[in-house]
Structure formats: structure tokens, C-alpha cells
Amino acid sequence: MPARLLEPTRQTVTPVAERHDPEARRRLSAPALRAFFTLAARWGLNIDEQRALLGWPSRSTLFAWKKGQALHVLYPDDAFADEWPKLRNTNPIFAGRRPLDLMVPGDVEALYAVRRLLDGRRGGWH
């Protein structure tokens, strides 16, 4: 059965006037970058086209964004960082489940909860 598209509501769309707020930008940045890179791949954009559309970040910054470096900052062991979403977790938000078990069937709030947890662990959430 195809995924059902939801109509945007006040709860799912951040008003334009609030998008400059640092908290809103932190909340929206990761999903926006994932969507951007998905579209860039579908459109066949080269690196310079991607950089241009993103405001000309350095190549290293673009590749860091593309790789989703959050877990690698927390867990320098690349194998563990890449495996973390698939490992059972004792943190109360996961209740012994894997992070993917919360994120996949969840909504944006589930993704946001995991993001807050990871930001808090690296000391970047204020």
C-alpha cells in the first residue's frame, strides 16, 4: 500500500517568520539536507551544482553534510557509528528497542527526539 501523503497543517509546517530562529533551524536542517541530497541524486546534479544551490559551502563541508556526520562526532569508530541505529538501546526513549524501531514507523517528532538525544550527548543542544 503506498504511503499516504498528509496535508500540511499548522503542526507540520514551520511558519516562515519562525524559520530564522536558531532552534527551528537546528530542527529543520537535517531533514532538509536529506531531502536536498535525495533530489540532487534524482536530478543527477554534479558537485558544483549542489554547492551552488546550497550557497557555495566548501567541498569538505558538502561531503560532511552528505555523509551525515552527527554519529561520527559522537562515536569516532566508523563501524560503531554506522551500526548505532541498528543496535538495541537502553535509553528510555528507545525502551530497549533499536533507534530505527522508533524512527522508521514514527513521524518527524520521533526523528526530532533522536536528534535531541544525540545533540545532548555531544553537548550541542542548548
N, CA, C and O of each residue as an XYZ file, in Angstrom:
504
protein
N       0.842     -1.177      0.000
C       0.000      0.000      0.000
C       0.889      1.243      0.000
O       1.789      1.345      0.834
N       0.660      2.191     -0.915
C       1.518      3.377     -0.975
C       1.345      4.239      0.268
O       0.284      4.269      0.891
N       2.427      4.940      0.609
C       2.377      5.834      1.755
C       1.361      6.935      1.497
O       1.269      7.470      0.392
N       0.612      7.259      2.520
C      -0.406      8.292      2.402
C       0.242      9.658      2.615
O       0.953      9.866      3.597
N      -0.002     10.569      1.708
C       0.522     11.923      1.844
C      -0.406     12.710      2.751
O      -1.627     12.683      2.592
N       0.181     13.399      3.686
C      -0.603     14.196      4.615
C      -0.646     15.636      4.160
O       0.343     16.175      3.662
N      -1.779     16.241      4.330
C      -1.892     17.663      4.056
C      -1.107     18.416      5.121
O      -1.205     18.082      6.302
N      -0.337     19.419      4.736
C       0.377     20.197      5.746
C      -0.617     20.848      6.694
O      -1.672     21.328      6.279
N      -0.266     20.857      7.958
C      -1.097     21.511      8.971
C      -0.234     22.486      9.739
O       0.979     22.543      9.540
N      -0.840     23.233     10.594
C      -0.111     24.180     11.430
C       0.965     23.454     12.242
O       2.023     24.021     12.518
N       0.694     22.191     12.628
C       1.644     21.437     13.420
C       2.809     20.894     12.584
O       3.874     20.621     13.138
N       2.636     20.732     11.272
C       3.682     20.121     10.460
C       4.491     21.120      9.650
O       5.533     20.755      9.107
N       4.056     22.347      9.551
C       4.757     23.354      8.754
C       5.219     24.483      9.670
O       4.422     25.078     10.396
N       6.516     24.766      9.623
C       7.057     25.872     10.412
C       6.785     27.169      9.670
O       7.217     27.325      8.527
N       6.072     28.110     10.299
C       5.787     29.381      9.626
C       7.075     30.090      9.202
O       8.092     30.016      9.893
N       7.019     30.763      8.081
C       8.183     31.448      7.522
C       8.810     32.393      8.548
O      10.033     32.461      8.662
N       7.998     33.103      9.276
C       8.515     34.076     10.242
C       9.334     33.420     11.354
O      10.159     34.087     11.978
N       9.123     32.130     11.612
C       9.838     31.429     12.679
C      11.073     30.689     12.182
O      11.850     30.186     12.993
N      11.273     30.611     10.874
C      12.359     29.798     10.330
C      13.751     30.378     10.573
O      14.745     29.672     10.398
N      13.844     31.635     10.968
C      15.151     32.231     11.259
C      15.620     31.876     12.666
O      16.800     32.028     12.981
N      14.710     31.406     13.515
C      15.014     31.066     14.893
C      16.040     29.926     14.934
O      15.854     28.919     14.250
N      17.123     30.059     15.721
C      18.153     29.016     15.755
C      17.602     27.627     16.098
O      18.048     26.632     15.527
N      16.655     27.550     17.009
C      16.085     26.240     17.361
C      15.346     25.634     16.167
O      15.479     24.441     15.894
N      14.579     26.445     15.466
C      13.859     25.953     14.285
C      14.848     25.538     13.199
O      14.631     24.536     12.518
N      15.915     26.284     13.034
C      16.910     25.943     12.006
C      17.600     24.618     12.331
O      17.838     23.806     11.437
N      17.928     24.393     13.629
C      18.529     23.111     14.015
C      17.556     21.970     13.740
O      17.960     20.910     13.260
N      16.285     22.182     14.040
C      15.275     21.144     13.859
C      15.042     20.827     12.389
O      14.791     19.674     12.039
N      15.121     21.832     11.525
C      14.799     21.652     10.113
C      15.992     21.289      9.232
O      15.807     20.750      8.142
N      17.198     21.573      9.682
C      18.373     21.426      8.823
C      18.630     19.998      8.355
O      18.804     19.770      7.157
N      18.658     19.039      9.265
C      18.977     17.660      8.865
C      17.949     17.101      7.887
O      18.342     16.551      6.859
N      16.632     17.220      8.165
C      15.673     16.708      7.183
C      15.760     17.436      5.848
O      15.576     16.829      4.793
N      16.038     18.727      5.892
C      16.136     19.490      4.642
C      17.337     19.025      3.820
O      17.238     18.888      2.600
N      18.462     18.783      4.476
C      19.641     18.304      3.748
C      19.419     16.912      3.176
O      19.829     16.627      2.051
N      18.768     16.041      3.954
C      18.477     14.701      3.412
C      17.600     14.811      2.171
O      17.846     14.134      1.173
N      16.588     15.654      2.231
C      15.705     15.844      1.071
C      16.482     16.428     -0.100
O      16.306     16.007     -1.243
N      17.341     17.399      0.189
C      18.137     18.012     -0.877
C      19.001     16.968     -1.585
O      19.008     16.906     -2.814
N      19.733     16.143     -0.817
C      20.622     15.164     -1.440
C      19.854     14.076     -2.184
O      20.350     13.535     -3.172
N      18.668     13.757     -1.725
C      17.824     12.810     -2.467
C      17.444     13.401     -3.816
O      17.547     12.728     -4.842
N      17.006     14.656     -3.819
C      16.653     15.323     -5.076
C      17.873     15.511     -5.980
O      17.791     15.331     -7.195
N      18.991     15.871     -5.377
C      20.207     16.075     -6.167
C      20.584     14.785     -6.897
O      20.997     14.819     -8.056
N      20.440     13.660     -6.218
C      20.749     12.372     -6.859
C      19.753     12.080     -7.974
O      20.141     11.646     -9.059
N      18.486     12.313     -7.712
C      17.467     12.054     -8.735
C      17.634     12.949     -9.945
O      17.390     12.530    -11.077
N      18.047     14.177     -9.707
C      18.229     15.129    -10.801
C      19.588     14.978    -11.473
O      19.828     15.580    -12.520
N      20.474     14.185    -10.889
C      21.800     13.994    -11.461
C      22.687     15.225    -11.351
O      23.485     15.493    -12.249
N      22.559     15.979    -10.261
C      23.365     17.189    -10.089
C      24.816     16.837     -9.774
O      25.085     15.926     -8.991
N      25.735     17.557    -10.381
C      27.139     17.353    -10.053
C      27.475     18.146     -8.783
O      26.642     18.894     -8.270
N      28.682     17.975     -8.294
C      29.091     18.601     -7.029
C      28.975     20.118     -7.083
O      28.465     20.727     -6.143
N      29.436     20.741     -8.162
C      29.360     22.204     -8.247
C      27.919     22.692     -8.301
O      27.608     23.740     -7.737
N      27.045     21.965     -8.960
C      25.623     22.352     -8.981
C      25.030     22.245     -7.572
O      24.253     23.105     -7.158
N      25.394     21.201     -6.847
C      24.910     21.048     -5.474
C      25.435     22.174     -4.589
O      24.684     22.771     -3.817
N      26.725     22.456     -4.707
C      27.317     23.534     -3.905
C      26.660     24.870     -4.218
O      26.392     25.658     -3.311
N      26.401     25.129     -5.493
C      25.772     26.398     -5.886
C      24.393     26.542     -5.246
O      24.047     27.600     -4.719
N      23.619     25.471     -5.298
C      22.267     25.533     -4.724
C      22.275     25.664     -3.206
O      21.311     26.153     -2.617
N      23.355     25.232     -2.578
C      23.464     25.316     -1.111
C      24.245     26.549     -0.642
O      24.557     26.668      0.542
N      24.557     27.453     -1.549
C      25.244     28.689     -1.161
C      26.750     28.590     -1.152
O      27.405     29.344     -0.433
N      27.319     27.691     -1.920
C      28.755     27.503     -2.110
C      29.514     27.133     -0.838
O      30.518     27.770     -0.520
N      29.054     26.109     -0.100
C      29.895     25.632      1.005
C      31.159     25.007      0.418
O      31.197     24.669     -0.765
N      32.184     24.855      1.242
C      33.397     24.188      0.753
C      33.046     22.746      0.373
O      32.031     22.200      0.807
N      33.902     22.155     -0.439
C      33.668     20.757     -0.843
C      33.670     19.840      0.378
O      32.855     18.922      0.470
N      34.591     20.090      1.321
C      34.650     19.227      2.506
C      33.381     19.363      3.347
O      32.894     18.374      3.896
N      32.844     20.578      3.452
C      31.589     20.778      4.186
C      30.453     20.056      3.488
O      29.644     19.397      4.142
N      30.380     20.170      2.166
C      29.332     19.486      1.416
C      29.382     17.976      1.670
O      28.348     17.354      1.913
N      30.578     17.390      1.615
C      30.701     15.953      1.821
C      30.388     15.561      3.263
O      29.840     14.485      3.500
N      30.727     16.418      4.231
C      30.369     16.136      5.627
C      28.849     16.148      5.782
O      28.285     15.271      6.437
N      28.181     17.144      5.179
C      26.714     17.194      5.227
C      26.134     15.941      4.577
O      25.194     15.335      5.091
N      26.708     15.571      3.450
C      26.199     14.435      2.690
C      26.332     13.132      3.481
O      25.457     12.269      3.408
N      27.412     12.992      4.228
C      27.646     11.784      4.999
C      26.851     11.761      6.294
O      26.759     10.710      6.928
N      26.270     12.887      6.711
C      25.544     12.917      7.969
C      26.471     12.617      9.132
O      26.364     11.564      9.761
N      27.369     13.525      9.416
C      28.464     13.271     10.351
C      28.071     13.245     11.829
O      28.956     13.042     12.660
N      26.815     13.436     12.211
C      26.454     13.545     13.632
C      26.931     12.360     14.452
O      27.536     12.551     15.507
N      26.676     11.149     13.997
C      27.072      9.984     14.785
C      28.582      9.803     14.805
O      29.124      9.260     15.768
N      29.262     10.244     13.769
C      30.707     10.098     13.720
C      31.400     11.074     14.662
O      32.535     10.830     15.073
N      30.739     12.173     15.010
C      31.285     13.095     16.005
C      31.190     12.439     17.381
O      32.119     12.533     18.184
N      30.069     11.777     17.650
C      29.874     11.117     18.936
C      30.683      9.841     19.077
O      31.251      9.562     20.133
N      30.728      9.072     18.003
C      31.360      7.763     18.023
C      32.422      7.707     16.928
O      32.109      7.376     15.784
N      33.681      8.029     17.263
C      34.730      8.075     16.241
C      34.942      6.758     15.499
O      35.435      6.761     14.371
N      34.581      5.637     16.113
C      34.696      4.345     15.440
C      33.619      4.300     14.352
O      32.433      4.161     14.650
N      34.041      4.418     13.092
C      33.088      4.480     11.982
C      32.135      3.301     11.957
O      30.947      3.472     11.686
N      32.639      2.101     12.236
C      31.773      0.919     12.196
C      30.683      1.026     13.248
O      29.527      0.704     12.973
N      31.036      1.476     14.460
C      30.034      1.609     15.510
C      29.043      2.718     15.176
O      27.838      2.543     15.358
N      29.531      3.851     14.692
C      28.641      4.963     14.347
C      27.630      4.544     13.285
O      26.459      4.915     13.358
N      28.076      3.781     12.309
C      27.171      3.342     11.251
C      26.222      2.248     11.721
O      25.137      2.081     11.164
N      26.628      1.505     12.741
C      25.806      0.405     13.262
C      24.822      0.886     14.331
O      23.802      0.234     14.557
N      25.106      2.012     14.992
C      24.333      2.503     16.128
C      22.821      2.492     15.904
O      22.095      2.038     16.789
N      22.314      2.964     14.775
C      20.851      2.964     14.608
C      20.220      1.571     14.651
O      19.017      1.441     14.877
N      21.026      0.535     14.437
C      20.508     -0.838     14.378
C      20.708     -1.601     15.686
O      20.299     -2.757     15.792
N      21.332     -0.967     16.686
C      21.632     -1.640     17.948
C      20.558     -1.347     18.993
O      20.064     -0.224     19.088
N      20.199     -2.373     19.781
C      19.253     -2.163     20.880
C      19.860     -1.146     21.833
O      21.069     -1.142     22.067
N      19.005     -0.278     22.385
C      19.485      0.845     23.172
C      18.733      0.901     24.498
O      17.514      0.738     24.534
N      19.467      1.132     25.586
C      18.841      1.174     26.910
C      18.298      2.547     27.280
O      17.654      2.683     28.321
N      18.537      3.565     26.465
C      17.989      4.884     26.768
C      16.463      4.786     26.848
O      15.846      4.108     26.027
N      15.851      5.458     27.829
C      14.390      5.348     27.990
C      13.570      5.674     26.738
O      12.484      5.120     26.571
N      14.044      6.542     25.866
C      13.218      6.849     24.687
C      13.109      5.664     23.738
O      12.177      5.589     22.937
N      14.059      4.741     23.828
C      14.035      3.572     22.951
C      13.394      2.350     23.612
O      12.958      1.429     22.921
N      13.337      2.340     24.945
C      12.718      1.239     25.693
C      13.274     -0.119     25.260
O      12.517     -1.069     25.061
N      14.591     -0.206     25.116
C      15.228     -1.455     24.740
C      15.181     -1.783     23.262
O      15.708     -2.810     22.833
N      14.555     -0.918     22.484
C      14.473     -1.145     21.034
C      15.653     -0.480     20.342
O      16.452      0.210     20.975
N      15.749     -0.694     19.048
C      16.768     -0.043     18.235
C      16.294      1.370     17.887
O      15.089      1.588     17.767
N      17.208      2.340     17.720
C      16.779      3.661     17.278
C      15.925      3.607     16.001
O      14.966      4.366     15.865
N      16.272      2.719     15.076
C      15.470      2.595     13.851
C      14.033      2.172     14.146
O      13.112      2.553     13.423
N      13.838      1.374     15.222
C      12.486      0.931     15.575
C      11.616      2.095     16.025
O      10.391      2.031     15.920
N      12.229      3.140     16.516
C      11.491      4.349     16.890
C      11.311      5.268     15.680
O      10.238      5.836     15.477
N      12.373      5.407     14.880
C      12.352      6.389     13.795
C      11.544      5.949     12.579
O      10.804      6.753     12.014
N      11.670      4.696     12.169
C      11.040      4.260     10.922
C       9.516      4.358     10.968
O       8.928      4.977     10.081
N       8.851      3.768     11.974
C       7.389      3.884     11.976
C       6.896      5.214     12.533
O       5.711      5.534     12.452
N       7.812      5.974     13.092
C       7.431      7.234     13.731
C       7.218      8.355     12.738
O       7.203      8.148     11.525
N       7.056      9.529     13.274
C       6.870     10.718     12.452
C       8.064     11.643     12.663
O       9.096     11.229     13.192
N       7.918     12.869     12.257
C       9.006     13.834     12.403
C       9.381     14.008     13.865
O      10.549     14.232     14.182
N       8.406     13.908     14.756
C       8.703     14.059     16.181
C       9.616     12.952     16.683
O      10.467     13.202     17.537
N       9.461     11.733     16.173
C      10.348     10.636     16.564
C      11.771     10.929     16.110
O      12.721     10.721     16.865
N      11.923     11.409     14.879
C      13.252     11.785     14.376
C      13.836     12.919     15.216
O      15.025     12.925     15.535
N      12.987     13.867     15.564
C      13.415     15.009     16.362
C      13.859     14.562     17.755
O      14.820     15.109     18.295
N      13.176     13.577     18.346
C      13.554     13.066     19.672
C      14.951     12.447     19.616
O      15.764     12.670     20.513
N      15.226     11.682     18.585
C      16.553     11.073     18.438
C      17.594     12.155     18.199
O      18.694     12.095     18.747
N      17.254     13.128     17.395
C      18.180     14.242     17.142
C      18.505     14.983     18.435
O      19.668     15.299     18.686
N      17.490     15.268     19.264
C      17.732     15.947     20.547
C      18.649     15.113     21.436
O      19.551     15.650     22.080
N      18.419     13.799     21.471
C      19.255     12.916     22.279
C      20.714     12.999     21.824
O      21.614     13.167     22.647
N      20.943     12.881     20.525
C      22.310     12.914     20.005
C      22.956     14.274     20.203
O      24.134     14.355     20.553
N      22.200     15.347     19.982
C      22.749     16.684     20.209
C      23.119     16.863     21.675
O      24.156     17.446     21.991
N      22.276     16.365     22.565
C      22.565     16.459     24.002
C      23.808     15.692     24.375
O      24.587     16.153     25.211
N      24.015     14.547     23.785
C      25.200     13.734     24.072
C      26.485     14.403     23.626
O      27.528     14.237     24.258
N      26.414     15.153     22.549
C      27.648     15.800     22.084
C      27.789     17.200     22.673
O      28.772     17.889     22.401
N      26.810     17.628     23.482
C      26.886     18.923     24.128
C      26.474     20.073     23.236
O      26.784     21.225     23.538
N      25.777     19.789     22.136
C      25.420     20.836     21.190
C      23.990     21.309     21.297
O      23.548     22.095     20.459
N      23.248     20.862     22.294
C      21.840     21.254     22.411
C      21.705     22.219     23.563
O      22.025     21.886     24.704
N      21.230     23.412     23.268
C      21.089     24.438     24.322
C      19.668     24.918     24.351
O      19.324     25.781     25.159
